[in-house]
């Protein structure tokens, strides 16, 4: 399960015969991973319809993100404990079962408060599943670890990009449809894993729930976590609040965030590694955050101009993709602890701390439409200052050639895997 188990992976050597045939278990987990990652942006296109039909304010509707992210962050502290005691298959199935139940309950809700509560349960299931899926694919796939990671990366990219698109398509019929759609697809994935995924031996060592807290005592990891907490305010503001000033239909919102997801994946895979090797991890991470802060500031100035909001939203995917990949290096190199422990500590801080952003953005937007973007830009700019203030703690990272981490590792950090 830990990200550290895959960090030494390298692409298949030139001339080595490709092994494209994979066990059915791998395809089943990959399919479930696509649906799990779809859940991140699935609700973007239906935020306004939910508010309009359930007579809720933007701040109430954005709590769908807050509850989801808060529980996901806290759950990162226990996923390692659970999987080390019950094994990967049971942890995966438990996560899927929870998502099936709470996604269906969210679709059946009659009030925003109920949806918010059920999204919290969904966050618990998502944490249990995502934290175990990558290691399961690596363990079951043929053709080497690198090929397994490629499959996982493909599932990740498809899920992130397709989530808003699927949400927009189903949301055109009803705001309830995306929730029921996820529930049905996850039920199919659950059945597939029961039938196709063999039971793996339980880990010989059990994870400790206190290890992530002890890891935060290392100044480098605490610095990176604080930086992420601040920039996540801007990130979650963009994700949860932007559909309201855009004031467009479900199809349109879905396509806009689909473009955002595509650029995020492209910059993570193509641009970030090249920029890292040329300019170093910390300088490029600071530049990416500064550009994202500037992007939010421009969106604040031109909140009433829909084309500017559309371009700013899609363009932000470039900056966020670069930062998300580079921050992987920072987290992994910032403390002398297991990578799984570093990831859990980092995810706990960034998600629990940043979970307030969607609600606060909605609340501020009720008073002045541009204010959430200004606050998001300020918090992201503060992240740059925090990063630079402690850059000496991370100086050794650029004293050697950057590690060849994969985009899947970046995703593990970005979406809270341990």
Secondary structure, 3 states (H helix, E strand, C coil): CCHHHHCCCCCCCCCCCCCCCCCHHHHHHHHHHHHHHHHHHCCHHHHHHHHHHCCCCHHHHCHHHHHHHHHHHHHHHHHHHHHHHHCHHHHHHHHHHHHHHHHHHHHCCCCHHHHHHHHHHHHHHHHHHHHHHHHHHHHHCCCCHHHHHHHHHHHHHHHHHHHHHHHHHHHCCCCCHHHHHHHHHHHHHHHHHHHHCCCCCCCCCCCCCCHHHHHCCCHHHHHHHHHHHHHHHHHHHHHHHHHHHHCCCHHHHHHHHHHHHHHHHHHHHHHHHHHHHHHCHHHHHHHHHHHHHHHHHHHHHCCCCHHHHHHHHHHHHHHHHHHHHHHHHHHHHCCCCCHHHHHHHHHHHHHHHHCHHHHHHHHHHCCCCCHHHHHHHHHHHHHHHHHHHCHHHHHHHHHCCCCCCCHHHHHHHHCCCC
